[in-house]
Amino acid sequence: MNSTRRTFLKQSLVTTSGAGLAALLPGQLWAAEQQPAASDKLVVGLIGCKNMGWSNLDDFLKVPGVECAALSDIDDEWLNKRAADVQERTGKKPKLFKDFRKLLEQKDIDAVIVGTPDHWHCLNMVYACQAGKDVYVEKPLANSIAECDIMVRAARKYNRIVQVGQQQRSDNLWRDVINFVHSGKLGKIRRVKVWANFNYAAGQPIAPDEPVPQGVDFDMWLGPAPARSFNRNRFHGLWRMFWDYGGGLMTDWGVHLLDMALWAMNIQGAPKATIGMGGLFAGEGNAVETADTQNVLYQFDDFTLEWEHNAGIQTGPNGRIYGITFVGSNGTLWADRDTWEVIAEGWGENARMQTVPQQKSDGQGHLNHVRNFVECVKTRQTPVCDVQVGYDAAFYAHIGNIAYRTGETLVWDETKKQFSNSPAANKLLTPVYRAPWELPRL
Ligand SMILES: NC(=O)c1ccc[n+]([C@@H]2O[C@H](COP(=O)([O-])OP(=O)(O)OC[C@H]3O[C@@H](n4cnc5c(N)ncnc54)[C@H](O)[C@@H]3O)[C@@H](O)[C@H]2O)c1
């Protein structure tokens, strides 16, 4: 989108969301939503189509004015399936590209959605910024702290709107939770605990390497990651449990839930110290590298933040398989994506606060998140989960994994952007890219 069109969009948005809109009757409002002005058009492309990329695009297509011009995937099966899905939804077949760089060359595309595995996010996003596109990039922001840092710089240098797919930031349930914590009613909060227990993260039974499936450009799937032969256990969806592509539950769920802790506790910068422990204790015979059992403790001046995950089981505290709890002197707040509640300390006349009965989600978080991005592309305002918010959550998740992998108590030096006390941990900050791919220099 050129700057003239952006200015026009901005002006048209001011008109449609202002007094002019209020004058419309509800029926007219519906009709107006169905037929957006040509100026409200936003053309998107999707890179990485199978699972979350499609979930994102599906919600983008619910926003009036959004059109999908192109898809990119290295797997013909998913490229063709999602092309048919788009055609069914919109009546138009998008252009298809196996190489995402060709999609980025399309001048009519204003914004791209990045739904690839984590080891691709940095290159997808930085190249998109360089091509003048705004970016909705999935979480975790990237598979290393160095890549996350580069992505923040790219967004700023190329003046792009970047929303990270931590959709809890746009969920009314989580806003209510954060507002409640900020109200101070829980009293002095001394401990925040976050956990995630999921079967999938224990991996699948070990399987032999196989020929690359037909229609798959496996070299392009590996991209900057080390060369290796094809194995189904490291491919679609399952890559999460291998360090070259993902960080296990610590990054997969960690960024969503740690983000809520950072937001609620107004945490800026690194903790005073971080320790991590755990291992592969769930049993032998599964293809998995990331820990199936892990705890991380982040130390702050007057409270601790704890992470725990257990792969291969799906039960958890307070009946929640994942969630967050804020332990205050007056009461404890429990939350997951479906409900939240507060249990008061003491009872009867001695209760230190009013108990809050279970509150339910309206389930609109993801759609709100997409809408917020679309709105911000038009207004050039900062989205609710700007690249820096994504950086912060990914930073905490990655230092948790690095503490576990090194077994050392880690202290971060923000001025040097490395750990002050562990050469072993510093080696895990930056991935070694496989040629011809290069870590962007910005
Ligand atoms: N926000 C959320 O709640 C949420 C939920 C699930 C996944 N995610 C994130 O979404 C991302 C994708 O996860 P997934 O579960 O959809 O993974 P997936 O493996 O199911 O899908 C990834 C897709 O990307 C394609 N791909 C890989 N390399 C590519 C390349 N170079 N160019 C184009 N396409 C390429 C694959 O072929 C596949 O179709 C991850 O970063 C994950 O953490 C976020």
The ligand as a Gaussian input file, in Angstrom:
#p B3LYP/6-31G(d) Opt

LIG

0 1
 N       -1.311000     -18.287000      18.322000
 C       -1.593000     -19.545000      18.589000
 O       -2.438000     -19.844000      19.439000
 C       -0.893000     -20.635000      17.835000
 C       -1.424000     -21.921000      17.773000
 C       -0.758000     -22.890000      17.022000
 C        0.451000     -22.562000      16.385000
 N        0.954000     -21.312000      16.493000
 C        2.233000     -20.961000      15.826000
 O        2.022000     -20.987000      14.416000
 C        3.218000     -21.415000      13.767000
 C        2.889000     -22.611000      12.883000
 O        2.461000     -23.681000      13.699000
 P        1.550000     -24.842000      13.080000
 O        1.034000     -25.630000      14.215000
 O        0.594000     -24.238000      12.141000
 O        2.669000     -25.674000      12.278000
 P        2.445000     -26.663000      11.047000
 O        3.698000     -27.453000      10.931000
 O        1.155000     -27.388000      11.208000
 O        2.287000     -25.692000       9.788000
 C        3.361000     -24.944000       9.290000
 C        3.169000     -24.730000       7.792000
 O        4.263000     -23.946000       7.303000
 C        4.723000     -24.533000       6.092000
 N        6.105000     -24.106000       5.830000
 C        7.254000     -24.524000       6.410000
 N        8.303000     -23.865000       5.903000
 C        7.812000     -23.007000       4.980000
 C        8.394000     -22.051000       4.113000
 N        9.714000     -21.846000       4.069000
 N        7.596000     -21.349000       3.281000
 C        6.248000     -21.543000       3.293000
 N        5.631000     -22.447000       4.090000
 C        6.415000     -23.157000       4.924000
 C        4.558000     -26.017000       6.310000
 O        4.584000     -26.778000       5.128000
 C        3.180000     -26.042000       6.995000
 O        2.140000     -26.032000       6.043000
 C        4.205000     -21.718000      14.865000
 O        5.075000     -20.632000      15.052000
 C        3.345000     -21.931000      16.087000
 O        4.009000     -21.633000      17.303000
 C        0.305000     -20.356000      17.187000

